[in-house]
Amino acid sequence: MRFDLPDTPRDSEALRAELRAFLAEAGRDWSAATRARSWMGFDRGFSRAVGARGWIGMTWPRRYGGQERGSLERIVVLEEMLAAGAPVGAHWIGDRQSGPLILRLGTEEQRLRILPGIARGELAFCIGLSEPDAGSDLAALRTKAERSEDGWVLNGRKIWTTFAHKSDYMIALVRTSPAPEGGSRHAGLSQFLVDLTLPGITIRPIRDLAGEDSFNEVTFDEVRLRPDDLLGQEGAGWAQATSELGFERSGPDRYLSSFPALTAGLDALTAAPQPGAEVAIGRMVARLATLRGMSLSVGGMLERGESPQVEAALVKDAGNLFEQALPEQLRNLLDPGDSSPQLREMLGVLAQLAPTFSLRGGTREILRGIIARDLGLR
């Protein structure tokens, strides 16, 4: 397992300057709570403004709404958005994984119909993987799509589906044929592009500890899909779904979710230094720099067309440990009397959100199982 750093894009500093000017203007009225939510903030107006600048789907061909720029330039955009605590949730999943999956496996009709809308910041996506009673065992899913005279009929349930109640489409992993007896349980699974406005779909938000309702339960009751709603190959859904996990697990969103609190905490410590803070902050920044290098390395692998699933799992596991620990480390360093109300609000929001960081995109136990298998430990 190697993490070789790719070359920095030539125009990255100019792009960063442009992004920072845009975000300073767009974020003038963002609250501390908005910044703390980071990529879980959902603002369609902001996403449309980002799309108008060409910063969504920026690696895609121009005919599909993209800018034909490099994936490392895209990472520059992601880093700056996360560092500012921008509410990117309305376009995040479409840009990060659903769009690239459609670009790679979709039909030409699907690409032309869907990708330009994502790039403009107009179409929001969610991911239909987890199901009730299945836990992290995706192969145990029971949602089915059965052939009909005019396409497919979808029945079943998905759960913990982030932003389903605000999204336009879901890419759902479902069973289209029984798993062969004695064979792989992953056989017979397929992916579908599901329009969430179709009759027979019920979306019920699930309120979490922080009072947020980003998670949802989605029920499909005799939902009629067209033949061309099938995404990729019938029966190849498992390989397709796992291939996109490198995009989901390795990006800067897997270690920068708490970053706005770090910058605010540094400002507070500069104004009112605390004994020993330099050592603790130095360790945080060193970990952050290491994680960034690992993430950039995986980004380079993805740009070369590789499938670094194990490396991505390692980035997510190590990154989640860092971003979950950071708010508590800051609280231990800061005198509450020297903290601004905005910083206290930010740390309060993160205290409630941080436990979810290691659930999104695969639990820590699943990730460590993937890593252990690659190392020959299981």
C-alpha positions as CSV (number, residue, x, y, z in Angstrom):
1,M,0.0,0.0,0.0
2,R,1.6,3.3,-1.1
3,F,0.6,6.9,-0.9
4,D,2.6,8.8,-3.5
5,L,1.9,12.5,-3.7
6,P,0.8,13.7,-7.2
7,D,2.1,16.9,-8.7
8,T,0.2,20.1,-7.6
9,P,-2.0,21.5,-10.4
10,R,-0.2,24.5,-12.1
11,D,-3.1,26.9,-11.6
12,S,-4.1,25.8,-8.1
13,E,-3.1,29.0,-6.3
14,A,-5.0,31.2,-8.7
15,L,-8.0,28.9,-8.3
16,R,-7.7,29.1,-4.5
17,A,-7.7,32.9,-4.6
18,E,-10.8,32.9,-6.8
19,L,-12.6,30.5,-4.5
20,R,-11.7,32.4,-1.3
21,A,-13.0,35.7,-2.8
22,F,-16.2,33.9,-3.8
23,L,-16.7,32.3,-0.4
24,A,-15.9,35.4,1.5
25,E,-18.8,37.2,-0.3
26,A,-21.2,34.2,-0.3
27,G,-20.6,33.4,3.4
28,R,-20.9,36.8,4.9
29,D,-24.2,35.8,6.7
30,W,-23.5,32.2,7.4
31,S,-24.0,31.4,11.1
32,A,-21.6,29.4,13.2
33,A,-24.0,26.5,13.2
34,T,-24.1,26.6,9.3
35,R,-20.3,26.5,9.2
36,A,-20.1,23.7,11.7
37,R,-22.5,21.5,9.6
38,S,-20.0,21.8,6.7
39,W,-20.9,19.5,3.9
40,M,-24.2,18.5,5.6
41,G,-25.6,22.0,5.1
42,F,-28.1,22.0,2.2
43,D,-28.6,25.2,0.3
44,R,-29.9,24.9,-3.3
45,G,-29.3,28.6,-4.0
46,F,-25.6,28.3,-3.0
47,S,-25.2,25.1,-5.1
48,R,-26.6,26.9,-8.2
49,A,-24.2,29.8,-7.6
50,V,-21.3,27.2,-7.4
51,G,-22.5,25.6,-10.5
52,A,-22.6,28.9,-12.4
53,R,-18.9,29.2,-11.6
54,G,-18.2,25.8,-13.2
55,W,-17.1,24.2,-9.9
56,I,-19.5,21.2,-10.0
57,G,-18.7,18.3,-12.3
58,M,-15.6,20.2,-13.3
59,T,-13.7,17.1,-14.5
60,W,-16.6,16.0,-16.8
61,P,-16.7,16.5,-20.6
62,R,-18.1,19.9,-21.7
63,R,-21.0,18.2,-23.5
64,Y,-22.3,17.0,-20.2
65,G,-21.9,20.4,-18.4
66,G,-18.3,19.9,-17.2
67,Q,-15.2,21.9,-17.6
68,E,-12.7,19.1,-18.5
69,R,-10.4,20.1,-15.6
70,G,-8.3,17.7,-13.5
71,S,-9.4,15.9,-10.4
72,L,-6.7,17.6,-8.3
73,E,-8.2,21.0,-9.3
74,R,-11.5,19.6,-8.1
75,I,-9.9,18.7,-4.8
76,V,-8.7,22.4,-4.5
77,V,-12.4,23.4,-4.7
78,L,-13.5,20.8,-2.2
79,E,-10.8,21.9,0.3
80,E,-11.7,25.5,0.1
81,M,-15.5,24.8,0.4
82,L,-14.9,22.6,3.5
83,A,-12.4,25.0,5.1
84,A,-15.1,27.8,4.8
85,G,-17.9,25.5,6.2
86,A,-19.9,26.1,3.0
87,P,-23.4,24.5,2.8
88,V,-22.6,22.2,-0.2
89,G,-25.0,19.3,0.6
90,A,-27.4,20.0,-2.3
91,H,-24.7,19.1,-4.9
92,W,-22.2,17.2,-2.9
93,I,-23.3,13.6,-3.5
94,G,-24.1,14.3,-7.2
95,D,-20.7,15.8,-7.8
96,R,-18.7,13.3,-5.6
97,Q,-20.1,10.0,-6.8
98,S,-23.5,9.8,-8.5
99,G,-22.4,11.9,-11.4
100,P,-19.1,10.1,-12.0
101,L,-21.0,6.8,-11.8
102,I,-23.5,7.9,-14.5
103,L,-20.7,9.3,-16.6
104,R,-18.9,6.0,-16.5
105,L,-21.8,3.5,-16.7
106,G,-24.8,5.4,-17.8
107,T,-26.4,5.4,-21.3
108,E,-25.9,8.5,-23.5
109,E,-29.5,9.4,-22.8
110,Q,-28.9,9.2,-19.0
111,R,-25.8,11.3,-19.3
112,L,-27.4,14.1,-21.4
113,R,-30.5,14.1,-19.2
114,I,-28.9,14.1,-15.8
115,L,-25.3,15.4,-15.8
116,P,-25.9,19.0,-17.0
117,G,-28.5,19.4,-14.2
118,I,-26.0,18.3,-11.6
119,A,-23.3,20.5,-13.0
120,R,-25.6,23.5,-12.8
121,G,-26.4,22.8,-9.1
122,E,-30.0,22.0,-9.9
123,L,-30.3,18.3,-9.3
124,A,-29.6,16.8,-5.9
125,F,-28.8,13.1,-5.3
126,C,-29.0,10.6,-2.5
127,I,-27.7,7.0,-2.2
128,G,-30.0,4.1,-1.6
129,L,-27.8,1.4,0.1
130,S,-28.7,0.6,3.7
131,E,-31.9,-1.2,4.6
132,P,-33.8,-2.0,7.9
133,D,-32.6,-5.3,9.5
134,A,-29.5,-5.5,7.2
135,G,-27.1,-3.3,9.2
136,S,-23.8,-2.9,7.4
137,D,-24.4,-6.2,5.4
138,L,-25.5,-4.7,2.1
139,A,-25.7,-8.2,0.6
140,A,-28.7,-8.8,2.9
141,L,-30.8,-6.2,1.2
142,R,-34.3,-7.2,0.3
143,T,-35.6,-4.3,-1.9
144,K,-36.5,-5.8,-5.3
145,A,-37.0,-4.7,-8.8
146,E,-39.0,-7.1,-10.9
147,R,-39.5,-7.0,-14.6
148,S,-42.9,-5.9,-16.0
149,E,-44.3,-5.4,-19.5
150,D,-43.1,-1.8,-19.6
151,G,-40.0,-1.8,-17.4
152,W,-39.5,-2.7,-13.7
153,V,-41.6,-2.6,-10.5
154,L,-39.8,-1.6,-7.4
155,N,-40.7,-2.6,-3.8
156,G,-38.9,-2.4,-0.5
157,R,-37.3,0.1,1.9
158,K,-34.1,2.0,2.3
159,I,-33.0,3.7,5.6
160,W,-30.5,6.3,6.8
161,T,-30.7,7.8,3.3
162,T,-29.1,11.2,3.7
163,F,-31.1,14.1,2.1
164,A,-33.6,11.8,0.5
165,H,-36.4,14.2,1.5
166,K,-34.6,17.1,-0.3
167,S,-33.2,15.2,-3.3
168,D,-34.4,14.7,-6.9
169,Y,-32.9,11.3,-7.6
170,M,-31.6,8.3,-5.8
171,I,-29.2,5.7,-7.1
172,A,-30.6,2.5,-5.5
173,L,-28.9,-0.9,-5.1
174,V,-31.7,-3.5,-5.3
175,R,-32.1,-7.2,-6.0
176,T,-33.2,-8.1,-9.5
177,S,-32.6,-11.9,-9.3
178,P,-32.1,-14.4,-6.4
179,A,-28.6,-15.1,-5.3
180,P,-27.5,-18.5,-6.6
181,E,-27.6,-21.3,-4.0
182,G,-24.2,-21.8,-2.6
183,G,-22.9,-18.8,-4.6
184,S,-22.1,-15.2,-3.9
185,R,-24.8,-13.3,-2.1
186,H,-23.6,-10.3,-4.1
187,A,-24.8,-11.8,-7.4
188,G,-28.2,-10.6,-8.7
189,L,-27.9,-7.0,-7.5
190,S,-28.5,-4.1,-9.8
191,Q,-28.5,-0.3,-9.6
192,F,-31.4,2.0,-10.7
193,L,-31.7,5.7,-11.3
194,V,-34.9,6.5,-9.3
195,D,-36.8,9.7,-9.8
196,L,-38.0,10.5,-6.2
197,T,-41.2,12.2,-7.4
198,L,-42.6,9.0,-8.8
199,P,-45.9,7.6,-7.4
200,G,-45.5,5.0,-4.7
201,I,-42.5,6.6,-3.0
202,T,-42.9,7.6,0.7
203,I,-40.0,9.5,2.4
204,R,-40.0,9.8,6.2
205,P,-37.3,11.9,7.8
206,I,-35.6,10.5,10.9
207,R,-34.6,13.1,13.5
208,D,-31.2,12.5,15.1
209,L,-29.6,13.5,18.4
210,A,-28.8,16.9,17.2
211,G,-32.4,17.6,16.1
212,E,-31.4,17.3,12.5
213,D,-33.5,15.4,9.9
214,S,-30.9,14.7,7.3
215,F,-31.5,10.9,7.6
216,N,-34.6,9.3,6.1
217,E,-36.5,6.1,5.6
218,V,-37.6,5.6,2.0
219,T,-40.4,3.1,1.1
220,F,-41.1,1.9,-2.4
221,D,-44.6,0.5,-3.0
222,E,-45.2,-0.7,-6.6
223,V,-43.0,2.0,-8.1
224,R,-42.9,1.7,-11.8
225,L,-39.6,2.3,-13.5
226,R,-38.7,2.6,-17.1
227,P,-36.4,0.1,-18.8
228,D,-33.7,2.8,-19.2
229,D,-33.8,3.6,-15.4
230,L,-31.4,0.6,-15.0
231,L,-27.9,2.0,-14.5
232,G,-25.1,0.0,-15.9
233,Q,-25.5,-3.8,-16.3
234,E,-28.2,-5.9,-14.7
235,G,-26.6,-8.1,-12.0
236,A,-23.4,-6.0,-11.8
237,G,-24.7,-3.7,-9.1
238,W,-22.4,-4.9,-6.3
239,A,-19.3,-4.2,-8.4
240,Q,-20.7,-0.9,-9.5
241,A,-21.6,0.2,-6.0
242,T,-18.3,-0.7,-4.5
243,S,-16.3,0.9,-7.3
244,E,-17.7,4.3,-6.4
245,L,-16.7,4.0,-2.7
246,G,-13.2,5.2,-3.5
247,F,-14.8,8.6,-4.4
248,E,-16.9,8.6,-1.3
249,R,-14.3,7.6,1.3
250,S,-11.1,9.3,0.3
251,G,-12.0,13.0,-0.2
252,P,-11.2,15.9,2.1
253,D,-14.7,15.7,3.5
254,R,-13.4,12.7,5.5
255,Y,-11.0,14.7,7.6
256,L,-12.2,18.3,7.3
257,S,-15.7,18.1,8.7
258,S,-14.5,19.9,11.9
259,F,-12.0,22.2,10.2
260,P,-13.9,25.5,10.7
261,A,-13.8,24.9,14.4
262,L,-10.0,24.5,14.2
263,T,-9.5,27.8,12.6
264,A,-11.9,29.6,15.0
265,G,-10.1,27.8,17.9
266,L,-6.7,29.0,16.6
267,D,-8.0,32.6,16.6
268,A,-9.1,32.3,20.2
269,L,-5.8,30.8,21.3
270,T,-3.9,33.5,19.5
271,A,-5.9,36.2,21.4
272,A,-5.7,34.3,24.8
273,P,-2.8,31.8,24.8
274,Q,-3.1,28.7,27.0
275,P,-0.1,26.7,28.5
276,G,0.8,23.7,26.3
277,A,-1.5,24.7,23.5
278,E,1.3,24.9,21.0
279,V,2.2,21.2,21.3
280,A,-1.4,20.1,21.0
281,I,-2.1,22.3,18.0
282,G,1.1,21.2,16.4
283,R,0.0,17.6,16.7
284,M,-3.4,18.4,15.2
285,V,-1.9,20.2,12.3
286,A,0.7,17.4,11.6
287,R,-2.1,14.8,11.5
288,L,-4.1,17.1,9.2
289,A,-1.1,17.5,6.8
290,T,-0.6,13.7,6.8
291,L,-4.3,13.0,6.1
292,R,-4.3,15.6,3.3
293,G,-1.3,14.0,1.6
294,M,-3.0,10.6,1.8
295,S,-6.2,12.0,0.3
296,L,-4.3,13.7,-2.5
297,S,-2.5,10.5,-3.2
298,V,-5.8,8.6,-3.6
299,G,-7.1,11.5,-5.8
300,G,-4.2,10.9,-8.1
301,M,-4.9,7.2,-8.2
302,L,-8.5,7.9,-9.2
303,E,-7.4,10.3,-11.9
304,R,-5.3,7.5,-13.3
305,G,-8.3,5.2,-13.5
306,E,-7.2,3.0,-10.6
307,S,-9.6,1.6,-7.9
308,P,-7.9,2.3,-4.5
309,Q,-10.6,0.9,-2.3
310,V,-8.3,-0.1,0.5
311,E,-6.3,3.2,0.5
312,A,-9.7,5.1,0.5
313,A,-10.9,3.0,3.5
314,L,-7.7,3.9,5.4
315,V,-8.1,7.6,4.6
316,K,-11.7,7.5,5.9
317,D,-10.9,5.6,9.1
318,A,-7.9,7.7,10.0
319,G,-9.7,10.9,8.9
320,N,-12.8,10.2,11.0
321,L,-10.7,9.6,14.1
322,F,-9.1,13.0,13.6
323,E,-12.3,15.0,12.9
324,Q,-14.2,13.3,15.7
325,A,-11.5,14.0,18.3
326,L,-10.8,17.6,17.2
327,P,-13.8,19.4,18.8
328,E,-13.1,17.7,22.2
329,Q,-9.3,18.6,22.0
330,L,-10.2,22.2,21.3
331,R,-12.6,22.3,24.3
332,N,-9.8,21.0,26.5
333,L,-7.5,23.7,25.3
334,L,-9.8,26.7,25.5
335,D,-11.0,28.7,28.5
336,P,-14.8,29.0,27.9
337,G,-14.6,32.6,29.1
338,D,-12.1,33.4,26.3
339,S,-14.2,31.7,23.6
340,S,-16.6,33.7,21.4
341,P,-20.3,32.8,21.3
342,Q,-19.8,31.7,17.7
343,L,-17.0,29.3,18.7
344,R,-19.1,27.9,21.5
345,E,-22.0,27.4,19.2
346,M,-19.8,25.7,16.6
347,L,-18.3,23.3,19.2
348,G,-21.8,22.6,20.5
349,V,-23.1,21.6,17.1
350,L,-20.0,19.4,16.4
351,A,-20.4,17.6,19.8
352,Q,-23.7,16.3,18.5
353,L,-22.7,15.7,14.9
354,A,-19.3,14.1,15.4
355,P,-20.5,10.6,16.3
356,T,-22.1,10.4,12.8
357,F,-18.8,11.1,11.0
358,S,-17.7,7.5,11.3
359,L,-21.1,6.2,10.1
360,R,-21.4,8.0,6.8
361,G,-19.9,6.1,3.9
362,G,-19.3,2.9,5.9
363,T,-18.8,2.1,9.6
364,R,-15.4,2.0,11.2
365,E,-15.7,-1.8,11.7
366,I,-16.4,-2.4,8.0
367,L,-13.5,-0.2,6.9
368,R,-11.1,-2.0,9.2
369,G,-12.3,-5.3,7.9
370,I,-11.4,-4.2,4.4
371,I,-8.0,-3.0,5.5
372,A,-7.3,-6.2,7.5
373,R,-8.3,-8.4,4.5
374,D,-5.8,-6.5,2.2
375,L,-3.1,-7.0,4.8
376,G,-3.8,-10.7,5.0
377,L,-5.0,-10.5,8.6
378,R,-8.4,-12.1,7.9
